[in-house]
Amino acid sequence: MTIDPDVLTTLPPKPYDEARKLVTDGDILLCSAHDPMSRLIRWATRSPWSHIAMAFHIRDIGRVIVLECVARLGVRAVPLSDFVSRTSSGVHPYPGRILLARHEGMAREGGAAREGGAHLRQMSEYAFDRLGTPYSNLETAKIALRVAAGRLNLRMPGRLSPDDEFVCSEYVARCYAHIGLPVPWDGLGFVAPADFANDPALSAVAQVATR
């Protein structure tokens, strides 16, 4: 179901250890933060959501890893414990709230997804293969223009379309589209965290207490 913007006030935060046990591969982390870049995304999209990432279990070493795309660094992997503790720029404690959500397309795979189903494997390979994808000045400028176009309700010119330079939500959207689960959006500016929250296929699992 579509995620209500008030979910962060109506759903009490779960302690980290409890929330961590609820994570399944391919789950989505929707963030609502208050640092300057997050405020820009929220302003551009007129929504409470500023960032999005994906979580995966690396069971052989007992870790939950978050894949995200962030300014200056590009696509990176961090432990979930780190993700809920600080922003990519090092602001600590995390200046906002984080929601764990699940796409029904992944939930339908149930045990098969947890055991390494074909869709999950395809998504994982696609997502991890883009680790380390860097930003260039030109790519950063293209991202800024997409953000501006979204705020002005302008359709995104083809020459501004993302190649391997992403904002966080474009990266996650590509990963989901790779396994046939496209995120509905209006084609204005860029795929935003708010587009995921508005997707009827997404549902809230828990609010994760930040630390």
ABEGO torsion letter per residue (X at the ends): XBBBAAAAAABBBBBAAAAAAABBBGBBBBBBBABAAAAAAAAAAGBABABBBBBBBBAAAGBBBBBBBBBGAEBBBBBAAAAAABBAAGBOBBBEBBBBBBBAAAAAAEAAAAAGBAAAAAAAAAAAAABGBBBBAAAAAAAAAAAAAAAAGBBBBAAABBBABBBAAAAAAAAAAAAGBBBBBAGBGBBBAAAAAABAABBBABBBBBX
